[in-house]
Amino acid sequence: MVSILSRLFGSRGGESGSGKAVPAEEHDGFRITPEPQRDGPSWRIAARIEKEVGGETRTHRMIRADTLQNEEAAAAASVAKARALVDEQGESIFRS
């Protein structure tokens, strides 16, 4: 549990992607950028969700517990999960 929290809050862990440029995708006015994170031999599902709201860019970082065996599959799953989150919550994902 501590290692997961450490990775989430930036103190030791989860290396992000391999440096391959993955294009952002637009979905219902939101920009979704997959950012799978290396977690040992697996890749954790993660993405950055952005939208212009009131003249400023709002950002939400999504990190899931799910892991997959390769980066490409994790990137595709990250986009799918981010789309579902946008469909379910819309702009409310930016509320604190």
Beta strands, then each sheet from edge to edge (+ up, - down):
strand 1: 15-16
strand 2: 25-27
strand 3: 30-34
strand 4: 37-39
strand 5: 42-53
strand 6: 56-68
sheet 1: 1+ 4- 5+ 3- 2+
sheet 2: 1+ 4- 5+ 6-
end
